[in-house]
Amino acid sequence: MGLMIARGLLARRGRFVLDVAAFAADAGGTAVLGPNGAGKTTLLLALQGLIPAHGEVERPARTAAVFARPAVLRGSTRWNVAVIAESVLGRAAAQARSAAQAALHDVGLEAVAENDARTLSTGERQRLALARALVAEPELLLLDEPFANVDADARPALRALVAAYVARTGCALALATSSLADAALLCADAVVLRGGRVVHAGPVARLGAAGDAYVEALISEASLRAADPAR
C-alpha cells in the first residue's frame, strides 16, 4: 500500500508561503480543500518535489501527478502516453503502445489517439494527463483539479477509473479540489488550507464541523445541486 507523509513542509512561490506542519495520504485518499490562493497547488508541487521545499517528505519511489493545465509533448496522443510506459516502466515499444491504447480507451480518448496532442482541447488534455499518470502505475497519485475542465457527463467515469485504480493497487491519493463531490467520492480524509496553512483536518464525512466559511459554502452548493439536479 502506498503511503506519503510530510512533516514541517515549508515552500515559497513568489511572496506566497506554504507552511504545513503535517500532511499524509494513503489509499483512503486525502482531499485538499481551500479557496483560490490557499496553497492547494503549491502543496502538491512541493510534495512532488517540483518546487524547492524545506521539511521532510516520505513518498513512494513511483509517483505521478495531474495538474489543472497539463503540458503535452510534440507527437500523437498515443505517443504521449506510450513514452511514459517506456521511460518509467521500461516497457518494450510494442507493449508501451498497447498499454497506451488501453489507457486512452479508459479515459475516452481512443478516437483521437493518432491526433497531434497539441491540438487537443483543454478537457482532452486533462484526460490525456490522467492516462499518462495511470499508465505509469504510480504508488502515489497527486491530482490537482483533475476533472475541472472535463465535460460533466464524463466526470463520473473518470472518478470511477481513479477509484478503481486506487482500490486495485493500494496507491496513495492526494486530491486538491474545489468539488465536494470529488472529495467525497474519492477520499476518506480532508484538510482545509487557508493562507498556506492547514486550518482543519479530519474525515470528509465530518467537514461540516470544520467551521470554515469556504467549506460551508461548498456544502451549501452541494445541497442545492442535490435538491435541484438541473442547476
Stockholm file with secondary structure:
# STOCKHOLM 1.0

chainA/1-231         MGLMIARGLLARRGRFVLDVAAFAADAGGTAVLGPNGAGKTTLLLALQGLIPAHGEVERPARTAAVFARPAVLRGSTRWNVAVIAESVLGRAAAQARSAAQAALHDVGLEAVAENDARTLSTGERQRLALARALVAEPELLLLDEPFANVDADARPALRALVAAYVARTGCALALATSSLADAALLCADAVVLRGGRVVHAGPVARLGAAGDAYVEALISEASLRAADPAR
#=GR chainA/1-231 SS CCCEEEEEEEEEETTEEEEEEEEEECTTCEEEECSTTSSHHHHHHHHHTSSCEEEEEECCSSEEEECSSCCCCSSBHHHHHHHHHHHHHCCCHHHHHHHHHHHHHHHTCGGGTTSBGGGSCHHHHHHHHHHHHHHTCCSEEEEESTTTTSCGGGHHHHHHHHHHHHHHHCCEEEEECSCHHHHHHHCSEEEEEETTEEEEEEEGGGGGGSCCHHHHHHHHHHHHHHHCTTC
#=GC SS_cons         CCCEEEEEEEEEETTEEEEEEEEEECTTCEEEECSTTSSHHHHHHHHHTSSCEEEEEECCSSEEEECSSCCCCSSBHHHHHHHHHHHHHCCCHHHHHHHHHHHHHHHTCGGGTTSBGGGSCHHHHHHHHHHHHHHTCCSEEEEESTTTTSCGGGHHHHHHHHHHHHHHHCCEEEEECSCHHHHHHHCSEEEEEETTEEEEEEEGGGGGGSCCHHHHHHHHHHHHHHHCTTC
//
